[in-house]
Amino acid sequence: MKNPVAKGRGFQSTVGRVPSDYISEPVIGSNFFSVAMRMEVNMKGDAQMSMYKVCVYKVENGKIAQEQFFF
């Protein structure tokens, strides 16, 4: 899995502006947790768009070992 921090920085480099965002409280089960996410973003050189996703993370040894996104 690509380093989540590097992956996040890569995404941020494509975003021009984030007028609004929302992240739900986490739902935790065993060694997984999930959050719902909504973002209004202006990608660099593009129009504003809405992004909705559910993010599921697997934790091993206190670190995120796997991530999966549902759009």
N, C-alpha and C positions, 0 to 999 in steps of 0.2 A: 504494500500500500504506500502511495506517495505520502510524504510527510504532511499531516493536516495543516501545520502552520504555513509551510511553503505553498500548499494548495490554496489556502485562504488569501495569502498575499498575492498570488497570481490572479485570483478573481478580483481582488480589490484594485489591482492595477488597470482593470478594464472598466471600472465604474467611475463615472464622472461625478455623480451626486446621488445621495439617498435621502429623498424628501421625507420618507417615513418607513419605519420598520416595527415589527412585533415578533417576539419570541415567547411562546407559552411557558408555563411552569413545566419542569421535566416530569415525565412518567418513568418510574424506575422499576425494573423487574430483574432480579438475579444480577447478572453482570452486563445488563443492557440498560440504556435509557433512551428516551425519545423526546423530541420537542417539535411543536408545529411552528412554522416560520412564515411570515408574510413580509415582503419588502416591495416598496415602490422605488425603482431605481432608474436613473438616467445613465445608460451606458455611454462611454466616450464616443462622441460623434453620432449618437442615435437618439431616438425619442424615448420618452418615459415608458416604462413597462411595469407590470405587476408580476411578482413571483410568489408562488405559494408552494410550500413543500413540507413534508414530514421527514424529519431527520432521525435516523436510528443509529445509535453508536454502541459498539461492543467494547467493554473495558477489560483489560488484562494487566495485571501488575500496576494498577493505578494510572494507566495511560490508555488513550483511545487506540485500540488495535484494529478496528474496522468501522467503516461508516457506510451508510446506505441512504439514498435519498429517493423519496417518492413524490413525484410532481403531479 
